[in-house]
């Protein structure tokens, strides 16, 4: 029921797509934060697209370069890049614009 309404709103306003991915990404990042630390990861960058880790690397630039090469054209608008260090930092990766920065504690 709500998913249909969300889909309709996103179809009407593409700016809402970025907001949707940003908010959902924060939810997924909290889950990944805990699990990745349990596995033993640190000082690593990950990119999440629609709740799935699609790229990882040791630097943000490296992850962004791979994203530019492999992201499908219809998905180039949004992808969430996150850094796993002592505290997780989340960066909204939007192709052809400045990143939107949010912090998850």
C-alpha positions as CSV (number, residue, x, y, z in Angstrom):
1,X,0.0,0.0,0.0
2,X,2.6,2.6,1.1
3,X,5.2,1.3,-1.4
4,X,2.8,2.1,-4.3
5,X,2.3,5.6,-3.0
6,X,6.0,6.2,-2.6
7,X,6.6,4.9,-6.1
8,X,4.0,7.3,-7.5
9,X,5.5,10.2,-5.7
10,X,9.0,9.4,-6.9
11,X,7.8,9.0,-10.5
12,X,6.2,12.5,-10.3
13,X,9.2,14.3,-8.8
14,X,12.8,13.0,-9.5
15,X,14.2,15.0,-6.6
16,X,12.2,12.7,-4.3
17,X,14.2,9.8,-5.7
18,X,17.4,11.2,-4.3
19,X,15.7,11.9,-0.9
20,X,14.3,8.4,-0.9
21,X,17.7,6.7,-1.6
22,X,19.3,9.0,1.0
23,X,16.9,8.0,3.8
24,X,16.8,4.3,2.9
25,X,20.6,4.4,2.7
26,X,20.9,5.6,6.2
27,X,18.8,2.7,7.4
28,X,20.9,0.2,5.4
29,X,24.1,1.8,6.6
30,X,23.2,1.3,10.3
31,X,22.8,-2.4,9.6
32,X,26.0,-2.7,7.6
33,X,27.9,-0.7,10.2
34,X,27.3,-3.3,12.8
35,X,27.8,-6.4,10.6
36,X,30.9,-5.2,8.9
37,X,32.6,-4.4,12.2
38,X,31.7,-7.8,13.5
39,X,33.4,-9.3,10.4
40,X,36.5,-7.2,11.1
41,X,36.5,-4.5,8.4
42,X,38.0,-1.1,9.1
43,X,39.4,1.7,7.0
44,X,37.3,0.6,4.0
45,X,34.9,2.4,1.6
46,X,31.7,0.7,0.4
47,X,29.1,1.8,-2.1
48,X,25.5,0.8,-1.5
49,X,22.8,0.8,-4.2
50,X,19.3,-0.1,-3.3
51,X,20.4,-1.8,-0.1
52,X,23.2,-3.9,-1.7
53,X,26.9,-3.4,-1.4
54,X,28.0,-3.1,-5.0
55,X,31.6,-1.8,-4.7
56,X,34.3,-1.7,-2.0
57,X,37.8,-0.3,-1.9
58,X,40.5,1.3,0.3
59,X,39.8,4.9,-0.9
60,X,36.7,6.9,-1.7
61,X,38.2,8.0,-5.0
62,X,38.8,4.4,-6.0
63,X,35.2,3.5,-5.2
64,X,33.8,6.5,-7.0
65,X,36.0,5.7,-10.1
66,X,34.6,2.1,-10.2
67,X,31.1,3.4,-9.8
68,X,31.5,5.8,-12.8
69,X,32.6,2.8,-14.9
70,X,30.0,0.2,-13.8
71,X,26.8,1.9,-12.7
72,X,23.9,1.5,-15.2
73,X,22.8,4.7,-16.8
74,X,19.5,4.7,-15.0
75,X,21.2,4.3,-11.6
76,X,23.8,7.0,-12.0
77,X,21.8,9.6,-10.1
78,X,22.2,8.0,-6.7
79,X,24.5,5.6,-4.9
80,X,25.5,5.8,-1.2
81,X,29.2,5.7,-0.4
82,X,30.2,5.0,3.2
83,X,33.5,4.9,5.1
84,X,34.0,2.3,7.8
85,X,36.5,3.7,10.3
86,X,36.1,4.3,14.0
87,X,32.9,6.2,13.3
88,X,31.1,5.6,10.1
89,X,30.8,8.5,7.8
90,X,28.1,8.5,5.1
91,X,28.3,10.4,1.8
92,X,25.6,10.6,-0.7
93,X,27.2,10.1,-4.1
94,X,25.3,11.9,-6.8
95,X,26.9,11.9,-10.3
96,X,27.6,15.4,-11.7
97,X,26.8,17.3,-8.5
98,X,28.3,17.9,-5.0
99,X,28.0,15.1,-2.4
100,X,25.4,15.5,0.3
101,X,27.0,14.8,3.7
102,X,25.3,13.1,6.6
103,X,26.8,11.5,9.6
104,X,25.6,8.3,11.3
105,X,26.7,7.9,15.0
